[in-house]
Amino acid sequence: MCIVVTKSPPEIVRPSEPVTTTAATGKIIFSPFDKPLATVPVVVLQVFEHPIHEPVETIRRGLSHALVHYYPLAGRLAGDDYDDVHIDCTGEGVTIVAASANCTVKQLMRDIDGRLPDPSTAVQRELIVDDNPAYGFGRADPLILMQVTTFTCGGFVIGVTWNHGAADGFGIAQFLQAVGELARGLPTTSVIPVRSDKSLQAMSSSTVMAAKQFMFGVKPTTLALHSITIPARVINGVRGPTPTCTVFEAVAAVMWRCRTRVVMSDPDAPTVLAITVNSRKYVGVKDGYYGNCATMQMAVARSGVVADGDMMEVVRTIRRAKEEIPERLKKGDAIAELSKGQLSGYESVLLVTCWRNIGFEAVDFGGGRTARVMTTYEQSGVRPLCVVCLPWQGEEDEGARVLSGCVTPHHADAFLREIATL
């Protein structure tokens, strides 16, 4: 069917009451973890199957109340250069758009999962604010843009585009949980939010400069987007009868193998898997911290080993990389040094990040928790990336959902054949 999404003009939602703390006139200095991401947009799509009363107004009210507690998110980027970038706590507010679709939530999901790879994003992008900073946030842009799309079945989808410098995935999930709590009528949030933490300001800048070098050292290119399911039987086969690795590690190993087989021709050439890891427990930030606190670590192996070697050795390579993070943070070196040759082309590098169990699944606006989590991003000008998302609620036993943007259109058919033969 032809899915049509009708949108109302955008509105600004401001904090529901004056903020009298120092945050009202202050600014949030970005930590070394925040600065490389100061203008980067990220999108999360949360699907809710069960209806709530007046979803747009209910969520608008919860959002306004939550901004009192998360006042910096109602501010704007400021600062003339990289070293000075910060949030001015102006209270100007965030953007919200009310929308409606001419189908049910399940029809939408079938449409997204059933389409050919690249066109699948057309529907998903209708679920986010049109005038969003897809290629980078400017100083005048709201830090959060939210669209609430209602469906004929009563279900709804929340599409949130946020400034990655203001919050990481864990942080924005914590904020959305707070919006849900206040939308349900709770008197306050279950978590006291914290945005500034001196332990992060004291971190060596080399900790994240190496990550920045990786992120921007790989030349961006146009990549084909695919919505992929890694079957549970494949994941369980990698993990074994007595699991020795996580679901994420198994999925990352599978994606790394399938991609390497397609894009790498020299079995002795190095291939790099970059993974993002929540480092709150390693750094020791305060409970409730919602700024950036994820580190990037590299797993490096010969492409022949990744493509055709023992799968458990591939998993062990990923696990070793994760285990090195605490020591590297102590040394002020988040990722290992890589030669320019290892970063020279899109073929040799893949970034995999995980949105499972980081808090998006716990958001509830009154009709029950999130039924499914998705994302989307621009196909052009990006680095090879896979995002492991939550599957449809009740279908967890079927496998893991992955939004894959890790191969060019030239390699797309071969990559999909590798996935199909798993």
GISUL-V357971 format. One record per backbone hydrogen bond with DSSP energy under -0.5 kcal/mol. NH is the residue of the N-H (numbers start at 0). CO is the residue of the C=O. If there is no record, write none. Layout:
nh=NH co=CO
nh=NH co=CO
This chain:
nh=2 co=0
nh=5 co=3
nh=5 co=99
nh=7 co=97
nh=10 co=95
nh=12 co=93
nh=13 co=11
nh=15 co=63
nh=19 co=17
nh=23 co=20
nh=24 co=21
nh=25 co=21
nh=27 co=86
nh=28 co=26
nh=29 co=84
nh=31 co=199
nh=33 co=30
nh=34 co=30
nh=35 co=31
nh=36 co=33
nh=37 co=34
nh=39 co=36
nh=41 co=161
nh=43 co=159
nh=44 co=373
nh=45 co=43
nh=45 co=157
nh=46 co=44
nh=46 co=371
nh=47 co=155
nh=54 co=51
nh=57 co=53
nh=58 co=54
nh=59 co=55
nh=60 co=56
nh=61 co=57
nh=62 co=58
nh=63 co=59
nh=64 co=60
nh=65 co=61
nh=66 co=62
nh=67 co=64
nh=68 co=64
nh=68 co=65
nh=69 co=65
nh=70 co=67
nh=72 co=69
nh=73 co=70
nh=74 co=71
nh=75 co=87
nh=77 co=85
nh=83 co=80
nh=84 co=80
nh=84 co=81
nh=85 co=77
nh=86 co=27
nh=87 co=75
nh=87 co=85
nh=88 co=25
nh=88 co=86
nh=89 co=87
nh=91 co=73
nh=92 co=73
nh=93 co=12
nh=94 co=143
nh=95 co=10
nh=96 co=145
nh=98 co=147
nh=99 co=5
nh=100 co=149
nh=101 co=3
nh=107 co=103
nh=108 co=104
nh=109 co=105
nh=110 co=106
nh=111 co=107
nh=112 co=108
nh=113 co=109
nh=114 co=110
nh=119 co=115
nh=119 co=116
nh=120 co=117
nh=121 co=118
nh=122 co=118
nh=123 co=119
nh=124 co=120
nh=125 co=121
nh=125 co=122
nh=126 co=123
nh=127 co=124
nh=131 co=129
nh=133 co=131
nh=135 co=132
nh=136 co=38
nh=140 co=137
nh=142 co=74
nh=144 co=160
nh=145 co=94
nh=146 co=158
nh=147 co=96
nh=148 co=146
nh=148 co=156
nh=149 co=98
nh=149 co=147
nh=150 co=154
nh=151 co=102
nh=153 co=150
nh=155 co=47
nh=156 co=148
nh=157 co=45
nh=158 co=146
nh=158 co=156
nh=159 co=43
nh=159 co=157
nh=160 co=144
nh=160 co=158
nh=161 co=41
nh=161 co=159
nh=162 co=142
nh=163 co=39
nh=163 co=161
nh=164 co=36
nh=165 co=162
nh=166 co=162
nh=167 co=289
nh=171 co=167
nh=172 co=168
nh=173 co=169
nh=174 co=170
nh=175 co=171
nh=176 co=172
nh=177 co=173
nh=178 co=174
nh=179 co=175
nh=180 co=176
nh=181 co=177
nh=182 co=178
nh=183 co=179
nh=184 co=181
nh=185 co=180
nh=192 co=190
nh=193 co=287
nh=199 co=196
nh=200 co=196
nh=201 co=197
nh=202 co=199
nh=206 co=203
nh=207 co=204
nh=208 co=204
nh=209 co=205
nh=211 co=207
nh=212 co=208
nh=213 co=209
nh=214 co=210
nh=215 co=211
nh=216 co=212
nh=217 co=213
nh=218 co=216
nh=220 co=381
nh=222 co=220
nh=222 co=378
nh=223 co=406
nh=225 co=403
nh=227 co=225
nh=227 co=401
nh=229 co=227
nh=229 co=399
nh=230 co=228
nh=231 co=397
nh=233 co=230
nh=234 co=230
nh=235 co=231
nh=236 co=232
nh=237 co=233
nh=238 co=234
nh=239 co=235
nh=242 co=240
nh=243 co=238
nh=249 co=245
nh=250 co=246
nh=251 co=247
nh=252 co=248
nh=253 co=249
nh=254 co=250
nh=255 co=251
nh=256 co=252
nh=257 co=253
nh=258 co=254
nh=259 co=255
nh=260 co=256
nh=261 co=257
nh=261 co=258
nh=262 co=258
nh=263 co=259
nh=266 co=264
nh=268 co=265
nh=270 co=300
nh=271 co=347
nh=272 co=298
nh=273 co=271
nh=273 co=349
nh=274 co=296
nh=275 co=351
nh=276 co=294
nh=278 co=292
nh=281 co=278
nh=282 co=278
nh=283 co=279
nh=284 co=279
nh=288 co=285
nh=289 co=193
nh=294 co=276
nh=296 co=274
nh=298 co=272
nh=299 co=297
nh=300 co=270
nh=302 co=268
nh=303 co=266
nh=304 co=301
nh=305 co=301
nh=306 co=302
nh=307 co=303
nh=308 co=304
nh=312 co=309
nh=313 co=309
nh=314 co=310
nh=315 co=311
nh=316 co=312
nh=317 co=313
nh=318 co=314
nh=319 co=315
nh=320 co=316
nh=321 co=317
nh=322 co=318
nh=323 co=319
nh=324 co=321
nh=327 co=323
nh=328 co=324
nh=329 co=325
nh=330 co=326
nh=331 co=327
nh=331 co=328
nh=332 co=327
nh=341 co=338
nh=342 co=338
nh=342 co=339
nh=343 co=340
nh=347 co=344
nh=348 co=345
nh=349 co=271
nh=350 co=383
nh=351 co=273
nh=352 co=385
nh=354 co=387
nh=357 co=354
nh=361 co=358
nh=362 co=359
nh=364 co=367
nh=369 co=362
nh=370 co=46
nh=371 co=46
nh=372 co=389
nh=373 co=44
nh=381 co=220
nh=384 co=404
nh=385 co=350
nh=386 co=402
nh=387 co=352
nh=387 co=385
nh=388 co=386
nh=388 co=400
nh=392 co=370
nh=394 co=391
nh=397 co=394
nh=398 co=395
nh=399 co=229
nh=400 co=388
nh=401 co=227
nh=402 co=386
nh=403 co=225
nh=403 co=401
nh=404 co=384
nh=404 co=402
nh=406 co=223
nh=410 co=407
nh=411 co=407
nh=411 co=408
nh=412 co=408
nh=414 co=410
nh=415 co=411
nh=416 co=412
nh=417 co=413
nh=418 co=414
nh=419 co=415
nh=420 co=416
nh=421 co=418
